[in-house]
Amino acid sequence: MASQPNKYDRYSRQAPEDIERTIAYLCRAFSNATFKASHIIGNKVDSTTELYRYQVDFAYLIDNIQRCPSYIMPKYVQEANDLITGIKALVA
């Protein structure tokens, strides 16, 4: 007999499909924003650039979204959206 999820479990997560769709959207938006701003934030390979720092920050946010409980996830999604908006503001 399969066990039923506890509806009172405060650490329950959202459906994996929703998380994966959210992450896919954020990755596409980040990729588009960094592509358009790459001439401003650098694309050098010889040293740490601003682009590299944005990529590291975004990777940590995605990791947090994947691992956090569902009630904290909107905070990290908003931080990722703010990061993307900040990159887009560099181009404008």
C-alpha positions in Angstrom: 0.0 0.0 0.0 1.4 3.3 -1.0 1.8 5.9 1.7 -0.3 9.1 1.3 1.5 12.4 1.7 0.8 14.2 4.9 -1.3 17.2 4.2 0.0 18.9 7.4 3.6 18.5 6.5 5.0 22.0 6.5 8.0 21.0 4.5 6.1 19.5 1.6 7.3 20.6 -1.8 5.4 21.8 -4.9 4.9 19.4 -7.8 8.2 18.7 -9.5 6.7 19.8 -12.9 6.0 23.3 -11.5 9.5 23.7 -10.2 11.0 22.5 -13.4 8.9 24.8 -15.5 9.8 27.7 -13.3 13.5 26.9 -13.5 13.3 26.5 -17.3 11.7 29.9 -17.6 14.3 31.6 -15.4 17.1 29.9 -17.3 15.8 31.1 -20.6 15.3 34.7 -19.3 18.8 34.7 -17.8 20.3 33.4 -21.0 18.6 36.1 -23.1 19.5 38.9 -20.7 23.1 37.9 -20.4 23.4 37.5 -24.2 22.1 41.0 -24.8 24.3 42.5 -22.1 27.5 40.5 -22.8 29.2 43.4 -24.5 28.7 45.5 -21.3 29.4 43.0 -18.6 32.3 41.3 -20.3 32.9 38.0 -21.9 36.6 37.5 -21.2 37.9 34.1 -20.2 41.2 35.2 -18.7 39.8 36.7 -15.5 36.7 36.9 -13.4 34.2 39.2 -15.1 31.0 40.7 -14.0 29.2 38.1 -16.3 30.9 35.3 -14.3 29.7 36.8 -11.0 26.1 37.0 -12.3 26.3 33.4 -13.5 27.5 32.2 -10.1 24.8 34.2 -8.3 22.2 32.8 -10.6 23.4 29.2 -10.2 23.2 29.5 -6.4 19.6 30.9 -6.7 18.6 28.0 -8.9 20.1 25.5 -6.4 18.2 27.2 -3.6 14.9 27.0 -5.6 15.5 23.2 -6.2 16.3 22.4 -2.6 14.2 24.7 -0.5 10.7 24.0 1.0 7.8 25.3 -1.0 7.0 28.2 1.3 10.5 29.8 0.8 10.7 29.2 -3.0 8.9 32.4 -4.0 11.6 34.4 -2.2 14.3 32.8 -4.3 12.3 33.1 -7.5 11.8 36.8 -6.8 15.6 37.2 -6.2 16.3 35.5 -9.5 13.8 37.8 -11.3 15.5 40.8 -9.7 18.9 39.6 -10.9 17.5 39.2 -14.4 15.9 42.6 -14.3 19.2 44.2 -13.1 21.0 42.7 -16.0 18.4 43.9 -18.5 18.7 47.4 -16.9 22.3 47.5 -18.0 21.3 47.3 -21.6 18.6 49.9 -21.5 
